[in-house]
C-alpha cells in the first residue's frame, strides 16, 4: 500500500530540525514523538528522513 508523499514547507522542515537539535533528553523525545504523529503519520522512518533524528528516539517517547 503506497503512502502519500509528505510535502512540508521548507520553513517548517527547518523549524523541526532546529528544535530537534536544540532540545535534549525527554523534552527532545517528547517533541519528536509528537511531531512524528502530527506531520509524519506516526512513521519514525519518515521523521528520521525529515528531522534528521533516529527512529529509536521518536519511538521511545
CNS distance restraints for C-alpha pairs under 8 A (distance, minus, plus):
assign (resid   6 and name CA) (resid  40 and name CA) 7.22 0.50 0.50
assign (resid   8 and name CA) (resid  12 and name CA) 6.25 0.50 0.50
assign (resid   8 and name CA) (resid  13 and name CA) 6.29 0.50 0.50
assign (resid   9 and name CA) (resid  13 and name CA) 6.35 0.50 0.50
assign (resid  10 and name CA) (resid  14 and name CA) 6.08 0.50 0.50
assign (resid  11 and name CA) (resid  15 and name CA) 6.18 0.50 0.50
assign (resid  12 and name CA) (resid  16 and name CA) 6.17 0.50 0.50
assign (resid  13 and name CA) (resid  17 and name CA) 6.24 0.50 0.50
assign (resid  13 and name CA) (resid  50 and name CA) 6.72 0.50 0.50
assign (resid  13 and name CA) (resid  51 and name CA) 7.05 0.50 0.50
assign (resid  14 and name CA) (resid  18 and name CA) 6.03 0.50 0.50
assign (resid  15 and name CA) (resid  19 and name CA) 6.07 0.50 0.50
assign (resid  16 and name CA) (resid  20 and name CA) 6.14 0.50 0.50
assign (resid  16 and name CA) (resid  35 and name CA) 7.96 0.50 0.50
assign (resid  16 and name CA) (resid  51 and name CA) 6.06 0.50 0.50
assign (resid  17 and name CA) (resid  21 and name CA) 6.22 0.50 0.50
assign (resid  17 and name CA) (resid  50 and name CA) 7.67 0.50 0.50
assign (resid  17 and name CA) (resid  51 and name CA) 4.80 0.50 0.50
assign (resid  17 and name CA) (resid  52 and name CA) 6.79 0.50 0.50
assign (resid  18 and name CA) (resid  22 and name CA) 6.27 0.50 0.50
assign (resid  19 and name CA) (resid  23 and name CA) 6.00 0.50 0.50
assign (resid  20 and name CA) (resid  24 and name CA) 7.91 0.50 0.50
assign (resid  20 and name CA) (resid  28 and name CA) 6.11 0.50 0.50
assign (resid  20 and name CA) (resid  31 and name CA) 7.55 0.50 0.50
assign (resid  20 and name CA) (resid  32 and name CA) 6.91 0.50 0.50
assign (resid  20 and name CA) (resid  51 and name CA) 7.09 0.50 0.50
assign (resid  20 and name CA) (resid  53 and name CA) 7.43 0.50 0.50
assign (resid  23 and name CA) (resid  27 and name CA) 6.25 0.50 0.50
assign (resid  23 and name CA) (resid  28 and name CA) 4.77 0.50 0.50
assign (resid  24 and name CA) (resid  28 and name CA) 4.84 0.50 0.50
assign (resid  24 and name CA) (resid  29 and name CA) 7.74 0.50 0.50
assign (resid  25 and name CA) (resid  29 and name CA) 6.50 0.50 0.50
assign (resid  26 and name CA) (resid  30 and name CA) 5.93 0.50 0.50
assign (resid  26 and name CA) (resid  61 and name CA) 7.30 0.50 0.50
assign (resid  27 and name CA) (resid  31 and name CA) 6.08 0.50 0.50
assign (resid  28 and name CA) (resid  32 and name CA) 6.06 0.50 0.50
assign (resid  29 and name CA) (resid  33 and name CA) 6.00 0.50 0.50
assign (resid  29 and name CA) (resid  57 and name CA) 5.81 0.50 0.50
assign (resid  29 and name CA) (resid  58 and name CA) 5.79 0.50 0.50
assign (resid  29 and name CA) (resid  60 and name CA) 7.05 0.50 0.50
assign (resid  29 and name CA) (resid  61 and name CA) 5.15 0.50 0.50
assign (resid  30 and name CA) (resid  34 and name CA) 6.22 0.50 0.50
assign (resid  30 and name CA) (resid  58 and name CA) 7.63 0.50 0.50
assign (resid  30 and name CA) (resid  61 and name CA) 5.33 0.50 0.50
assign (resid  31 and name CA) (resid  35 and name CA) 6.09 0.50 0.50
assign (resid  32 and name CA) (resid  36 and name CA) 5.94 0.50 0.50
assign (resid  32 and name CA) (resid  47 and name CA) 7.88 0.50 0.50
assign (resid  32 and name CA) (resid  57 and name CA) 7.51 0.50 0.50
assign (resid  32 and name CA) (resid  58 and name CA) 5.32 0.50 0.50
assign (resid  33 and name CA) (resid  37 and name CA) 6.35 0.50 0.50
assign (resid  33 and name CA) (resid  42 and name CA) 8.00 0.50 0.50
assign (resid  33 and name CA) (resid  57 and name CA) 7.91 0.50 0.50
assign (resid  33 and name CA) (resid  58 and name CA) 4.62 0.50 0.50
assign (resid  33 and name CA) (resid  59 and name CA) 6.69 0.50 0.50
assign (resid  33 and name CA) (resid  60 and name CA) 7.99 0.50 0.50
assign (resid  33 and name CA) (resid  61 and name CA) 5.92 0.50 0.50
assign (resid  34 and name CA) (resid  38 and name CA) 6.05 0.50 0.50
assign (resid  35 and name CA) (resid  39 and name CA) 5.65 0.50 0.50
assign (resid  35 and name CA) (resid  40 and name CA) 7.22 0.50 0.50
assign (resid  35 and name CA) (resid  47 and name CA) 7.83 0.50 0.50
assign (resid  36 and name CA) (resid  40 and name CA) 4.90 0.50 0.50
assign (resid  36 and name CA) (resid  41 and name CA) 6.51 0.50 0.50
assign (resid  36 and name CA) (resid  42 and name CA) 5.06 0.50 0.50
assign (resid  36 and name CA) (resid  43 and name CA) 6.35 0.50 0.50
assign (resid  36 and name CA) (resid  44 and name CA) 6.44 0.50 0.50
assign (resid  36 and name CA) (resid  46 and name CA) 7.91 0.50 0.50
assign (resid  36 and name CA) (resid  47 and name CA) 5.64 0.50 0.50
assign (resid  36 and name CA) (resid  58 and name CA) 7.05 0.50 0.50
assign (resid  37 and name CA) (resid  41 and name CA) 5.22 0.50 0.50
assign (resid  37 and name CA) (resid  42 and name CA) 4.23 0.50 0.50
assign (resid  37 and name CA) (resid  43 and name CA) 7.46 0.50 0.50
assign (resid  38 and name CA) (resid  42 and name CA) 7.45 0.50 0.50
assign (resid  40 and name CA) (resid  44 and name CA) 7.72 0.50 0.50
assign (resid  40 and name CA) (resid  46 and name CA) 6.05 0.50 0.50
assign (resid  40 and name CA) (resid  47 and name CA) 6.16 0.50 0.50
assign (resid  43 and name CA) (resid  47 and name CA) 6.47 0.50 0.50
assign (resid  44 and name CA) (resid  48 and name CA) 6.04 0.50 0.50
assign (resid  44 and name CA) (resid  54 and name CA) 7.90 0.50 0.50
assign (resid  44 and name CA) (resid  55 and name CA) 4.85 0.50 0.50
assign (resid  44 and name CA) (resid  56 and name CA) 7.66 0.50 0.50
assign (resid  44 and name CA) (resid  58 and name CA) 6.09 0.50 0.50
assign (resid  44 and name CA) (resid  59 and name CA) 6.66 0.50 0.50
assign (resid  45 and name CA) (resid  49 and name CA) 6.37 0.50 0.50
assign (resid  45 and name CA) (resid  55 and name CA) 5.83 0.50 0.50
assign (resid  46 and name CA) (resid  50 and name CA) 6.35 0.50 0.50
assign (resid  47 and name CA) (resid  51 and name CA) 5.59 0.50 0.50
assign (resid  47 and name CA) (resid  52 and name CA) 7.34 0.50 0.50
assign (resid  47 and name CA) (resid  53 and name CA) 7.07 0.50 0.50
assign (resid  47 and name CA) (resid  55 and name CA) 7.37 0.50 0.50
assign (resid  47 and name CA) (resid  58 and name CA) 7.88 0.50 0.50
assign (resid  48 and name CA) (resid  52 and name CA) 4.93 0.50 0.50
assign (resid  48 and name CA) (resid  53 and name CA) 4.75 0.50 0.50
assign (resid  48 and name CA) (resid  54 and name CA) 5.47 0.50 0.50
assign (resid  48 and name CA) (resid  55 and name CA) 5.74 0.50 0.50
assign (resid  49 and name CA) (resid  53 and name CA) 7.63 0.50 0.50
assign (resid  53 and name CA) (resid  57 and name CA) 7.01 0.50 0.50
assign (resid  53 and name CA) (resid  58 and name CA) 7.76 0.50 0.50
assign (resid  54 and name CA) (resid  58 and name CA) 7.05 0.50 0.50
assign (resid  55 and name CA) (resid  59 and name CA) 6.35 0.50 0.50
assign (resid  56 and name CA) (resid  60 and name CA) 6.04 0.50 0.50
assign (resid  57 and name CA) (resid  61 and name CA) 6.94 0.50 0.50
